[in-house]
Amino acid sequence: MKLQKLKTQRRNREEIKSVNLLSLSIIQYPKQSNSMNNKINSLQIPISKTINIKTDIEFNIDEILRQMINELFNEIMTSYKSNLQLFIDRSEVIQKHY
């Protein structure tokens, strides 16, 4: 009988503890929820800034690539014109001698 009484007391204490923890959880939930919302909001600002930075970088990279391609094209055309002029000059020299 005494053992049964001890078991019942222990079970009652555990139930009371569980109810207290649950009550505390329910009371603290709005605070935790508000805190989490604040954290989420604070993270969203850096995300939008990061997206803007990414867009800027992509634009800059595109501009750099265009510039490199244009420079390469200009070099090729300059070389072509130079070689063409050499060919024309030599052709004229050959024509004059023959």
Backbone as CSV, one residue per row, in Angstrom:
resi,resn,N_x,N_y,N_z,CA_x,CA_y,CA_z,C_x,C_y,C_z
1,MET,0.812,-1.187,0.000,0.000,0.000,0.000,0.863,1.262,0.000
2,LYS,1.876,1.236,0.827,2.767,2.380,0.915,3.498,2.599,-0.412
3,LEU,3.900,1.525,-1.027,4.582,1.602,-2.312,3.652,2.194,-3.373
4,GLN,2.410,1.772,-3.349,1.419,2.289,-4.287,1.220,3.786,-4.078
5,LYS,1.175,4.206,-2.837,1.001,5.619,-2.509,2.189,6.436,-3.020
6,LEU,3.394,5.904,-2.862,4.599,6.581,-3.341,4.576,6.712,-4.869
7,LYS,4.164,5.653,-5.536,4.080,5.679,-6.997,3.074,6.733,-7.458
8,THR,1.942,6.779,-6.782,0.906,7.749,-7.127,1.405,9.173,-6.901
9,GLN,2.083,9.405,-5.803,2.636,10.734,-5.512,3.658,11.139,-6.584
10,ARG,4.480,10.183,-6.918,5.502,10.468,-7.935,4.848,10.811,-9.276
11,ARG,3.857,10.021,-9.656,3.142,10.262,-10.901,2.464,11.636,-10.868
12,ASN,1.882,11.976,-9.737,1.232,13.285,-9.592,2.247,14.422,-9.736
13,ARG,3.406,14.257,-9.130,4.455,15.279,-9.245,4.898,15.440,-10.703
14,GLU,5.048,14.324,-11.378,5.456,14.374,-12.785,4.388,15.042,-13.651
15,GLU,3.122,14.741,-13.349,2.034,15.371,-14.098,1.999,16.874,-13.844
16,ILE,2.189,17.257,-12.593,2.209,18.679,-12.237,3.376,19.368,-12.942
17,LYS,4.505,18.709,-12.952,5.684,19.252,-13.637,5.397,19.436,-15.130
18,SER,4.781,18.438,-15.727,4.451,18.495,-17.153,3.465,19.625,-17.444
19,VAL,2.458,19.748,-16.599,1.468,20.812,-16.778,2.136,22.174,-16.626
20,ASN,3.018,22.310,-15.654,3.737,23.573,-15.456,4.600,23.912,-16.675
21,LEU,5.297,22.916,-17.185,6.127,23.142,-18.372,5.276,23.537,-19.577
22,LEU,4.155,22.865,-19.725,3.255,23.187,-20.826,2.710,24.609,-20.677
23,SER,2.322,24.966,-19.474,1.816,26.323,-19.209,2.882,27.361,-19.514
24,LEU,4.075,27.095,-19.071,5.179,28.019,-19.321,5.425,28.153,-20.823
25,SER,5.352,27.045,-21.513,5.536,27.052,-22.967,4.471,27.899,-23.644
26,ILE,3.244,27.725,-23.215,2.138,28.479,-23.805,2.307,29.965,-23.528
27,ILE,2.747,30.301,-22.338,2.954,31.707,-21.970,4.102,32.300,-22.778
28,GLN,5.162,31.542,-22.972,6.348,32.064,-23.649,6.246,32.022,-25.172
29,TYR,5.297,31.262,-25.706,5.203,31.122,-27.156,5.096,32.457,-27.891
30,PRO,4.202,33.369,-27.472,4.131,34.651,-28.201,5.463,35.399,-28.196
31,LYS,6.165,35.352,-27.089,7.469,36.026,-27.021,8.446,35.374,-27.992
32,GLN,8.466,34.045,-27.990,9.379,33.330,-28.888,8.990,33.558,-30.345
33,SER,7.695,33.534,-30.594,7.219,33.746,-31.957,7.591,35.146,-32.437
34,ASN,7.399,36.126,-31.584,7.749,37.504,-31.925,9.252,37.626,-32.164
35,SER,10.013,36.981,-31.321,11.468,37.006,-31.473,11.884,36.369,-32.800
36,MET,11.259,35.261,-33.140,11.584,34.594,-34.408,11.185,35.463,-35.594
37,ASN,10.039,36.116,-35.501,9.615,37.018,-36.583,10.612,38.151,-36.751
38,ASN,11.083,38.684,-35.640,12.087,39.754,-35.710,13.365,39.254,-36.371
39,LYS,13.774,38.047,-36.014,14.986,37.482,-36.614,14.796,37.277,-38.117
40,ILE,13.651,36.763,-38.496,13.369,36.545,-39.919,13.388,37.874,-40.665
41,ASN,12.743,38.884,-40.084,12.729,40.209,-40.722,14.128,40.787,-40.837
42,SER,14.921,40.601,-39.803,16.283,41.141,-39.856,17.128,40.412,-40.896
43,LEU,16.814,39.156,-41.164,17.556,38.409,-42.184,17.093,38.762,-43.595
44,GLN,15.847,39.164,-43.730,15.330,39.476,-45.061,15.988,40.716,-45.641
45,ILE,16.348,41.658,-44.818,17.013,42.870,-45.307,18.363,42.514,-45.929
46,PRO,19.222,41.768,-45.219,20.491,41.392,-45.857,20.295,40.561,-47.131
47,ILE,19.249,39.740,-47.169,19.006,38.933,-48.369,18.727,39.853,-49.553
48,SER,17.903,40.872,-49.357,17.603,41.778,-50.469,18.849,42.561,-50.868
49,LYS,19.652,42.948,-49.891,20.904,43.639,-50.218,21.829,42.709,-50.997
50,THR,21.884,41.453,-50.577,22.726,40.471,-51.253,22.263,40.278,-52.697
51,ILE,20.964,40.226,-52.895,20.428,40.070,-54.249,20.805,41.278,-55.100
52,ASN,20.716,42.477,-54.518,21.109,43.682,-55.258,22.591,43.657,-55.605
53,ILE,23.410,43.237,-54.669,24.854,43.152,-54.918,25.124,42.142,-56.027
54,LYS,24.443,41.008,-55.973,24.608,39.975,-56.999,24.236,40.534,-58.376
55,THR,23.138,41.265,-58.442,22.707,41.863,-59.704,23.749,42.850,-60.211
56,ASP,24.272,43.673,-59.310,25.314,44.635,-59.699,26.551,43.925,-60.225
57,ILE,26.955,42.872,-59.545,28.148,42.122,-59.959,27.922,41.497,-61.335
58,GLU,26.743,40.909,-61.526,26.446,40.304,-62.831,26.488,41.352,-63.938
59,PHE,25.914,42.520,-63.662,25.928,43.596,-64.655,27.367,44.012,-64.956
60,ASN,28.165,44.180,-63.903,29.563,44.583,-64.093,30.346,43.531,-64.869
61,ILE,30.103,42.272,-64.560,30.799,41.197,-65.275,30.398,41.218,-66.749
62,ASP,29.110,41.414,-67.017,28.654,41.506,-68.411,29.344,42.652,-69.140
63,GLU,29.440,43.791,-68.471,30.110,44.946,-69.082,31.592,44.654,-69.345
64,ILE,32.241,44.032,-68.387,33.665,43.693,-68.535,33.847,42.723,-69.699
65,LEU,32.978,41.720,-69.781,33.073,40.754,-70.883,32.851,41.429,-72.235
66,ARG,31.860,42.313,-72.303,31.626,43.044,-73.557,32.856,43.850,-73.944
67,GLN,33.425,44.508,-72.963,34.614,45.323,-73.231,35.772,44.447,-73.709
68,MET,35.955,43.291,-73.060,37.041,42.387,-73.469,36.817,41.887,-74.899
69,ILE,35.578,41.528,-75.195,35.262,41.041,-76.539,35.504,42.138,-77.565
70,ASN,35.073,43.348,-77.238,35.295,44.473,-78.162,36.781,44.737,-78.358
71,GLU,37.539,44.685,-77.275,38.985,44.913,-77.389,39.635,43.828,-78.234
72,LEU,39.227,42.596,-78.002,39.770,41.488,-78.784,39.409,41.661,-80.260
73,PHE,38.168,41.991,-80.528,37.737,42.218,-81.906,38.545,43.355,-82.535
74,ASN,38.719,44.433,-81.781,39.493,45.570,-82.302,40.938,45.177,-82.595
75,GLU,41.521,44.368,-81.719,42.897,43.903,-81.960,42.961,43.054,-83.222
76,ILE,42.003,42.167,-83.371,41.971,41.303,-84.557,41.818,42.149,-85.819
77,MET,40.914,43.111,-85.767,40.705,43.967,-86.943,41.941,44.816,-87.238
78,THR,42.580,45.314,-86.209,43.799,46.104,-86.406,44.883,45.246,-87.041
79,SER,45.027,44.033,-86.533,46.017,43.117,-87.090,45.669,42.785,-88.545
80,TYR,44.408,42.537,-88.802,43.964,42.234,-90.160,44.276,43.405,-91.102
81,LYS,43.922,44.614,-90.676,44.186,45.795,-91.514,45.676,45.971,-91.749
82,SER,46.439,45.747,-90.702,47.893,45.879,-90.826,48.442,44.852,-91.818
83,ASN,48.028,43.616,-91.679,48.486,42.562,-92.591,47.992,42.795,-94.014
84,LEU,46.775,43.264,-94.131,46.239,43.570,-95.450,47.043,44.695,-96.107
85,GLN,47.364,45.707,-95.318,48.154,46.819,-95.854,49.543,46.341,-96.280
86,LEU,50.154,45.461,-95.476,51.454,44.886,-95.859,51.341,44.123,-97.180
87,PHE,50.300,43.334,-97.297,50.088,42.566,-98.518,49.922,43.500,-99.724
88,ILE,49.120,44.533,-99.546,48.903,45.502,-100.636,50.216,46.192,-101.002
89,ASP,50.950,46.636,-99.990,52.236,47.310,-100.245,53.196,46.389,-100.989
90,ARG,53.310,45.176,-100.558,54.227,44.232,-101.209,53.759,43.912,-102.628
91,SER,52.443,43.808,-102.760,51.907,43.543,-104.107,52.247,44.685,-105.047
92,GLU,52.139,45.898,-104.549,52.473,47.072,-105.372,53.959,47.090,-105.719
93,VAL,54.799,46.741,-104.738,56.244,46.702,-104.989,56.545,45.644,-106.046
94,ILE,55.935,44.502,-105.925,56.156,43.421,-106.890,55.672,43.860,-108.272
95,GLN,54.545,44.527,-108.322,54.005,44.992,-109.605,54.935,46.002,-110.268
96,LYS,55.506,46.872,-109.477,56.403,47.891,-110.024,57.663,47.258,-110.596
97,HIS,58.146,46.226,-110.007,59.376,45.591,-110.468,59.134,44.695,-111.673
98,TYR,57.946,44.290,-111.918,57.698,43.382,-113.040,56.864,44.010,-114.041
